[in-house]
C-alpha cells in the first residue's frame, strides 16, 4: 500500500484541482511537505478588472470594477473536541460567518446576510483560527463587483457597491478554487436599470441583454447555468450567447423574488411587503411581531410581512408552491442566498426563513447589522426579529465561546499556514 506522502505529483495535482474552497487548499497543504509543495498556497485568483457598464446619465468617475468573492461557512467543533469541552453548553453550537479575502493572508469577517463588516473584532476574538481543529463546511458564495480607486458615497447609508450592480452570478469552466488565466468564465449581473448584463472571458465590454419586460430581481448560477427571475416571477435561462429562454411562467403576488438552491432543487422565495400590521386586509391573519418594526417606523414604511416558497418544475415551465421546507433553513442575503439543514445547528428547527430588511437601521454600534435580521416560520406564518429567538440568534452573533478558547495540541506548525482574520 502506497504511503500518502509518496503519491505521485501528477495525482496530487488532479486532487488539488478538485478542491473547491481556500480552506480545503490549506488543509491539503498541511498533510505533509510533498503535498504542500504540490499546490500553491494561493489557490488562484478571480478575473481582476472589468469596465464600466454603459449607462446613460451615469458619470464615469471610476476606473471600472474588480470582482470580489465572499464565502459563507458553518464552523463547528469535531466530535472529539465537543466531548472534551466539559462545562461548555456551547460546545455543540455551530456558527455562521462570511469571509472575504481581499489581500493575501488577510481576511475580513462579515455579517452572513449583509455587507456589514465585523469591525473592530471583539477583544476576545483570536487573531488566528486553527482550522485543523475546526469542522468547516461551505454553505454559499457571493461575488461582488466593487469599484476600483473610487467608491462614491463611501460613508452613505446605502453601500456603494450596490448602487450600480445589484446582484452578480459567476461561472467558471474550472469548478475548483484554483482559477487561472486559461479558465473560461462568465458573469451575469443585474444593472441598476433592472436589465441583465453579461461579461465573458475575452470580452472587452459588457453585453446588455435587451429582453426587459419587468425589472429583474435575482440571478443565480445553478447546475452550471445562469437563471434570472424578474419581479413578476418570470424566470429565464441566460445562455453564454446572451440569449434568454423561458423556463418558468410568472408567479404574481409578492414584491421581491429570491432564487435559492436547496438540496439540488431551485427554489423561488417570494417576499411580501406591507405598510404595516393592520394596513393591508390581505395580511389580517398573519402573526407579526410589532416590536420587530418599532425602532424603524420613522425611517421606512414598507415592512416584510410574509413569504411564499416555490419549487421549479422545469419540464412544466412552472413554479409549484411548497407548504413546507421540512428540516431546511433558507437564508436570504443582500448578495447571496443559501440553505442548510437544521440538523447542522442543534436547537434550531427547520421550515424557517432568515432574512434582512435592507433599510432596517440598527441602534447599537456593535451589533454589526444582526439586529436587522428577521425570522419567518413557514408553518404558522409567524414573523419576528432574530433577537426574539435566542436559540436561533446564536447562529450569528456573538460567536460561541469555543471560538476564542485555545484548542488542545495547537502549535506554531499548525498555525503557520492558516489565514489571519483581521479587521483592518
Beta strands, then each sheet from edge to edge (+ up, - down):
strand 1: 65-76
strand 2: 95-103
strand 3: 106-110
strand 4: 135-147
strand 5: 165-172
strand 6: 185-191
strand 7: 196-200
strand 8: 207-209
strand 9: 216-222
strand 10: 225-230
strand 11: 235-238
strand 12: 244-248
strand 13: 256-262
strand 14: 265-274
strand 15: 303-313
strand 16: 318-322
strand 17: 328-332
strand 18: 337-341
strand 19: 352-356
strand 20: 373-377
strand 21: 383-385
strand 22: 420-421
sheet 1: 4+ 1- 2+ 3- 22-
sheet 2: 5+ 6- 7+ 8-
sheet 3: 9+ 10- 11+ 12-
sheet 4: 13+ 14- 15+ 16-
sheet 5: 18+ 17- 19- 20+ 21-
end
